[in-house]
Amino acid sequence: MSDDEQTAMIRETVARFVDRELIPLEPQYLKSRLPGSDHPELTAEHRKRLRDVSKELGLWGLDAPEDLGGHDLPTRTMAAVHEELGRSCVPFVLPPDSPNLRMLQAVGTDAQKKKYLQPYIEGRMASAIAISEPGAGGDPAGMKTRAVLEGEQWLLNGRKIWISNARAADFIIVMARVGNDQRQGGITSFIVEKGTAGFIIEREIPMVGGGSTYEIVFEDCRIPKDSVLGEVGKGYAPMQLRLRTRRLEMGSTCVGITKRALDMMCEHAKQRETFGVRLAERQAIQWWIADISTRMHACRLMVREAADKTDRGEDIRHEASMIKVFATEMAYDACDHAMQTLGALGVTLELPLNALWQKARLMRVYEGPSEVHRQAIARRVLGLRGG
């Protein structure tokens, strides 16, 4: 089977899963987001069914290595997977989450892979990553969390913020500074297990879209010497690998969001009449549809090229930044135009458009705001340091 045939087959399977399992749950999910609602986001039964059905369909460990029980699918195929998942506003991730998987796979020791990566791939463990700090968000090299080696243990002190999945995670990959290097050179990755003394989840922070992030604190948190992920002082490169993986994934997700918004927009425009004329016949609506379709096609090709480069082992740092900016702004604009086309119906909380719009808005900030990426892109083109 060729890669294209494999991608088409996997895409069809994921699309059926989205249409049959996720989209029917959207009314339940949207009710949970209403002010004062006591509806759960998804019940335990819903989550169990999603996990069971996706596992039965063979959708777990899609890009995990075969020797650890995964399917080792190419990045281009994974782009199709995330595009289909992006069509629904129901938050569900096929285990394991690719960015942390890639980081563990790239620099984890054999012992770490056995202890963390294997159960992570099998869906028996959840993870999170702690990079951002109150004074170091878009510039991770400015972090102040420190780790000091004392005998056979590392002593970790500092504060992290905007951490997704912190409460549910069985382990967290923590970026901290070792030594006196004030920029990238001293950054090191550590694995901190849930329940470790001195690891404190200080507060939950409600976010736009109904989700939450967390602020966590490390107060004299002692972890074993072998908790280093990768090499001491060389954590910046694997961290960037993880971030590039997420940004490429976000590009595909945004194509899915855009596709759903465009479909809803077109369906309404073909049915709705104003002053005796269908909206689909009006030039303003047609131009929006044309522009969104063009941007979606371009974004899909950008992601595909970057995915192919990734599979060849090439550096996609520059392309990942361009995709991050282009895709998130495209998805945001697509949802905004769709909401405008649907009028009052478009701004209700009863349709998935609002949830998709908020998700797109969040992604313009997550994994580095657009402005930071634009600066990095420009500096790379200009040949300046830091590009």
C-alpha positions as CSV (number, residue, x, y, z in Angstrom):
1,M,0.0,0.0,0.0
2,S,1.4,3.4,-1.0
3,D,1.6,6.3,1.5
4,D,-1.2,8.1,-0.3
5,E,-3.5,5.1,-0.1
6,Q,-2.6,4.6,3.5
7,T,-3.4,8.2,4.3
8,A,-6.7,8.1,2.4
9,M,-7.7,4.9,4.4
10,I,-6.8,6.4,7.8
11,R,-8.5,9.7,6.9
12,E,-11.7,7.9,6.0
13,T,-11.6,5.9,9.3
14,V,-11.0,9.0,11.4
15,A,-13.7,11.0,9.5
16,R,-16.2,8.2,10.3
17,F,-15.2,8.3,13.9
18,V,-15.7,12.1,14.0
19,D,-19.1,12.0,12.2
20,R,-20.5,9.1,14.2
21,E,-18.9,9.6,17.7
22,L,-17.8,13.2,18.2
23,I,-20.2,15.4,16.3
24,P,-23.3,13.7,17.9
25,L,-21.8,14.6,21.3
26,E,-21.6,18.3,20.4
27,P,-25.0,19.3,21.9
28,Q,-23.9,17.8,25.2
29,Y,-20.6,19.5,25.1
30,L,-22.2,22.9,24.1
31,K,-24.7,22.7,27.0
32,S,-21.8,22.2,29.4
33,R,-20.4,25.6,28.3
34,L,-23.5,27.6,29.0
35,P,-23.3,30.0,32.0
36,G,-24.4,28.3,35.2
37,S,-24.7,25.0,33.5
38,D,-24.4,21.9,35.7
39,H,-24.0,19.6,32.6
40,P,-20.6,17.7,32.6
41,E,-18.4,18.5,29.6
42,L,-18.5,14.8,28.8
43,T,-19.7,12.0,31.1
44,A,-17.3,9.2,32.2
45,E,-19.4,6.9,30.0
46,H,-18.9,9.2,27.0
47,R,-15.2,9.3,27.5
48,K,-15.0,5.5,27.9
49,R,-16.9,4.9,24.7
50,L,-14.7,7.3,22.8
51,R,-11.6,5.6,24.0
52,D,-13.0,2.1,23.4
53,V,-14.3,2.9,19.9
54,S,-11.1,4.7,18.8
55,K,-9.0,1.8,20.2
56,E,-11.2,-0.8,18.4
57,L,-10.7,1.2,15.1
58,G,-6.9,1.0,15.6
59,L,-6.5,4.7,16.1
60,W,-4.2,4.6,19.2
61,G,-0.5,5.1,18.9
62,L,-0.8,6.1,15.2
63,D,2.6,7.8,15.1
64,A,4.3,5.8,17.9
65,P,7.2,3.5,17.0
66,E,6.2,0.0,15.9
67,D,8.6,-1.7,18.4
68,L,6.5,-0.1,21.2
69,G,3.2,-1.2,19.8
70,G,2.4,1.8,17.6
71,H,1.8,2.2,13.9
72,D,4.7,4.5,13.0
73,L,2.6,6.5,10.5
74,P,4.3,9.3,8.6
75,T,3.7,12.9,9.5
76,R,1.7,13.5,6.3
77,T,-0.8,10.8,7.4
78,M,-1.0,12.3,10.9
79,A,-1.8,15.7,9.3
80,A,-4.9,14.1,7.8
81,V,-5.8,12.6,11.2
82,H,-5.7,16.0,12.9
83,E,-7.5,17.7,10.1
84,E,-10.5,15.4,10.5
85,L,-10.4,15.7,14.3
86,G,-10.4,19.5,14.0
87,R,-13.9,19.4,12.4
88,S,-15.5,18.8,15.8
89,C,-15.5,21.1,18.8
90,V,-15.6,18.1,21.2
91,P,-12.2,18.0,22.9
92,F,-10.8,14.5,22.4
93,V,-7.2,13.5,21.7
94,L,-6.3,10.1,20.3
95,P,-3.6,8.7,22.7
96,P,-0.8,9.5,22.9
97,D,-0.4,13.2,22.4
98,S,2.2,13.5,19.6
99,P,4.4,16.4,20.7
100,N,5.3,14.9,24.1
101,L,5.6,11.5,22.4
102,R,8.2,12.9,19.9
103,M,10.2,14.5,22.7
104,L,10.3,11.3,24.8
105,Q,11.1,9.2,21.7
106,A,13.9,11.6,20.6
107,V,15.9,11.9,23.8
108,G,14.5,9.5,26.4
109,T,16.8,6.8,27.8
110,D,15.8,3.1,27.4
111,A,14.7,3.1,31.0
112,Q,12.6,6.3,30.6
113,K,11.0,4.9,27.4
114,K,10.0,1.7,29.3
115,K,8.7,3.5,32.3
116,Y,6.9,6.5,30.6
117,L,6.8,6.1,26.9
118,Q,5.4,2.6,26.7
119,P,2.4,3.2,29.0
120,Y,1.9,6.6,27.4
121,I,1.5,5.0,24.0
122,E,-0.9,2.4,25.4
123,G,-3.1,5.1,27.0
124,R,-2.2,4.1,30.5
125,M,-0.5,7.3,31.3
126,A,-1.2,11.0,30.6
127,S,1.4,13.8,30.4
128,A,1.9,17.5,30.4
129,I,4.7,19.9,29.7
130,A,5.7,22.9,31.8
131,I,7.6,25.6,29.8
132,S,6.0,29.0,30.3
133,E,6.5,31.1,33.5
134,P,4.9,34.3,34.8
135,G,7.9,36.3,33.4
136,A,8.8,34.0,30.4
137,G,6.0,33.1,28.0
138,G,6.8,33.9,24.4
139,D,10.5,33.9,25.3
140,P,11.1,30.5,26.9
141,A,14.9,31.2,27.1
142,G,14.1,33.7,29.8
143,M,12.8,31.1,32.3
144,K,14.0,31.3,35.9
145,T,13.0,27.9,37.3
146,R,16.2,26.3,38.5
147,A,17.5,22.8,39.1
148,V,20.5,22.1,41.4
149,L,22.2,18.7,41.6
150,E,22.7,17.6,45.3
151,G,24.2,14.2,45.4
152,E,21.9,11.7,43.7
153,Q,19.0,14.2,43.5
154,W,18.0,17.3,41.7
155,L,16.5,20.1,43.7
156,L,13.9,21.9,41.7
157,N,12.5,25.4,42.5
158,G,10.4,27.7,40.5
159,R,7.0,28.5,39.1
160,K,5.2,27.6,35.8
161,I,2.0,28.9,34.4
162,W,-0.5,28.1,31.5
163,I,0.1,24.4,31.9
164,S,-2.5,22.3,30.1
165,N,-3.6,18.9,31.6
166,A,-1.5,19.4,34.7
167,R,-4.1,17.9,37.1
168,A,-4.7,14.8,35.0
169,A,-1.0,14.2,34.1
170,D,0.8,11.2,35.6
171,F,4.1,12.9,34.8
172,I,5.1,16.4,33.7
173,I,8.1,17.3,31.5
174,V,9.5,20.4,33.2
175,M,12.0,22.8,31.6
176,A,14.4,24.4,34.1
177,R,17.7,26.1,34.1
178,V,20.9,24.5,35.3
179,G,24.1,26.5,36.0
180,N,24.7,30.2,35.3
181,D,23.9,30.3,31.6
182,Q,21.3,33.0,31.2
183,R,19.9,32.0,27.8
184,Q,19.4,28.7,26.0
185,G,22.6,27.0,27.1
186,G,21.5,26.0,30.6
187,I,18.0,24.8,29.8
188,T,17.4,21.2,30.8
189,S,14.3,18.9,30.6
190,F,13.2,16.9,33.7
191,I,10.5,14.3,34.3
192,V,8.5,15.0,37.4
193,E,6.0,12.4,38.5
194,K,2.6,13.2,40.0
195,G,2.6,13.2,43.8
196,T,6.3,14.2,44.1
197,A,6.8,16.2,47.3
198,G,7.3,19.9,46.6
199,F,5.3,19.7,43.3
200,I,2.2,21.8,43.9
201,I,-0.7,22.6,41.6
202,E,-1.4,26.1,43.0
203,R,-4.4,27.1,41.0
204,E,-6.7,26.3,38.1
205,I,-7.1,29.1,35.5
206,P,-10.3,29.2,33.5
207,M,-9.6,29.9,29.8
208,V,-11.7,31.1,26.9
209,G,-13.5,28.2,25.4
210,G,-14.4,26.5,28.7
211,G,-11.0,24.7,29.3
212,S,-8.5,25.3,32.0
213,T,-4.8,25.7,32.4
214,Y,-2.8,25.6,35.7
215,E,-0.2,27.4,37.6
216,I,2.2,25.0,39.3
217,V,5.0,25.6,41.8
218,F,8.1,23.6,42.7
219,E,9.3,24.2,46.3
220,D,12.4,22.2,47.1
221,C,11.1,19.5,44.9
222,R,13.5,16.6,44.9
223,I,13.7,14.2,41.9
224,P,16.1,11.4,41.1
225,K,19.3,12.2,39.3
226,D,18.1,10.1,36.3
227,S,15.0,12.3,35.9
228,V,16.9,14.3,33.3
229,L,15.3,13.9,29.8
230,G,18.1,14.2,27.3
231,E,21.3,15.9,28.3
232,V,22.0,18.5,31.0
233,G,22.1,21.9,29.5
234,K,20.8,20.7,26.1
235,G,17.0,20.8,26.7
236,Y,16.3,23.6,24.3
237,A,16.6,21.6,21.1
238,P,14.2,18.8,22.1
239,M,11.8,21.4,23.5
240,Q,11.8,23.1,20.1
241,L,11.2,19.7,18.5
242,R,8.2,19.3,20.7
243,L,6.9,22.8,19.9
244,R,7.4,22.3,16.1
245,T,5.4,19.1,16.3
246,R,2.6,20.9,18.0
247,R,2.6,23.8,15.6
248,L,2.4,21.5,12.6
249,E,-0.4,19.6,14.3
250,M,-2.2,22.9,14.9
251,G,-1.9,23.7,11.2
252,S,-3.9,20.6,10.4
253,T,-6.4,21.2,13.2
254,C,-7.0,24.7,11.8
255,V,-7.7,23.2,8.3
256,G,-10.4,21.1,10.0
257,I,-11.9,24.0,11.8
258,T,-11.9,26.0,8.6
259,K,-13.6,23.2,6.7
260,R,-16.4,22.9,9.3
261,A,-17.0,26.6,9.4
262,L,-17.0,26.8,5.6
263,D,-19.4,23.9,5.3
264,M,-21.8,25.6,7.8
265,M,-21.5,28.9,6.0
266,C,-22.2,27.4,2.5
267,E,-25.1,25.4,3.7
268,H,-26.8,28.4,5.3
269,A,-26.0,30.7,2.4
270,K,-27.7,28.3,-0.1
271,Q,-30.8,28.2,2.0
272,R,-31.2,31.7,3.5
273,E,-32.9,34.4,1.5
274,T,-32.8,38.2,2.2
275,F,-34.9,40.6,0.1
276,G,-35.7,37.8,-2.3
277,V,-32.1,36.8,-3.0
278,R,-30.2,33.8,-1.5
279,L,-27.1,34.8,0.4
280,A,-25.2,32.5,-1.9
281,E,-25.9,34.9,-4.7
282,R,-24.5,37.9,-2.9
283,Q,-21.0,39.0,-3.8
284,A,-19.8,39.7,-0.3
285,I,-20.6,36.2,0.8
286,Q,-19.1,34.7,-2.4
287,W,-15.8,36.6,-1.8
288,W,-15.6,35.3,1.8
289,I,-16.2,31.8,0.6
290,A,-13.6,32.2,-2.2
291,D,-11.0,33.6,0.1
292,I,-11.5,31.0,2.8
293,S,-11.4,28.2,0.3
294,T,-8.2,29.5,-1.2
295,R,-6.5,30.0,2.2
296,M,-7.6,26.5,3.3
297,H,-6.1,24.9,0.2
298,A,-2.8,26.9,0.7
299,C,-2.6,25.9,4.3
300,R,-3.2,22.2,3.5
301,L,-0.3,22.3,1.0
302,M,2.0,24.2,3.5
303,V,1.3,21.5,6.1
304,R,1.9,18.7,3.6
305,E,5.3,20.1,2.5
306,A,6.4,20.6,6.1
307,A,5.2,17.1,7.0
308,D,7.2,15.6,4.2
309,K,10.3,17.5,5.3
310,T,9.8,16.3,8.8
311,D,9.7,12.7,7.6
312,R,12.9,13.3,5.7
313,G,14.5,14.5,9.0
314,E,14.8,18.1,7.8
315,D,14.4,21.1,10.1
316,I,11.0,22.8,9.8
317,R,11.4,25.5,12.4
318,H,10.9,28.3,9.8
319,E,7.9,26.5,8.1
320,A,6.3,25.7,11.5
321,S,6.3,29.4,12.4
322,M,4.7,30.3,9.1
323,I,2.1,27.6,9.4
324,K,1.3,28.6,13.0
325,V,0.6,32.2,12.0
326,F,-1.2,31.4,8.7
327,A,-3.3,28.6,10.0
328,T,-4.6,30.1,13.2
329,E,-5.5,33.4,11.6
330,M,-7.2,31.5,8.7
331,A,-9.3,29.4,11.1
332,Y,-10.2,32.5,13.2
333,D,-11.3,34.5,10.1
334,A,-13.3,31.5,8.7
335,C,-15.3,31.1,11.9
336,D,-15.8,34.9,12.1
337,H,-17.1,35.1,8.5
338,A,-19.3,32.0,9.1
339,M,-20.8,33.6,12.2
340,Q,-21.4,36.8,10.3
341,T,-23.1,34.9,7.5
342,L,-25.4,33.1,9.9
343,G,-26.3,36.3,11.6
344,A,-27.9,36.0,15.0
345,L,-27.9,32.2,14.7
346,G,-24.1,32.3,14.2
347,V,-23.5,34.0,17.6
348,T,-25.6,31.7,19.7
349,L,-24.1,29.2,22.0
350,E,-26.2,26.4,20.5
351,L,-24.0,25.9,17.4
352,P,-20.4,24.7,17.4
353,L,-19.3,27.8,15.6
354,N,-18.7,29.8,18.8
355,A,-16.7,27.0,20.3
356,L,-14.6,26.6,17.1
357,W,-14.0,30.3,17.0
358,Q,-12.8,30.4,20.6
359,K,-10.5,27.5,19.9
360,A,-9.0,29.3,16.9
361,R,-8.6,32.4,19.0
362,L,-6.7,30.5,21.7
363,M,-4.4,28.9,19.2
364,R,-3.3,32.4,18.1
365,V,-1.6,32.7,21.5
366,Y,-0.8,29.1,22.4
367,E,2.6,27.7,21.4
368,G,3.9,31.2,20.8
369,P,1.8,34.3,19.8
370,S,1.6,35.3,16.2
371,E,3.8,38.4,16.8
372,V,6.7,36.3,18.1
373,H,6.5,34.0,15.1
374,R,6.3,36.9,12.7
375,Q,9.4,38.3,14.2
376,A,11.2,35.0,13.9
377,I,10.1,34.6,10.3
378,A,11.3,38.0,9.4
379,R,14.6,37.6,11.1
380,R,15.2,34.4,9.3
381,V,14.5,36.0,5.9
382,L,16.7,38.9,6.8
383,G,19.5,36.7,8.0
384,L,19.5,38.3,11.4
385,R,20.4,36.5,14.7
386,G,17.5,34.7,16.3
387,G,15.7,33.9,13.0
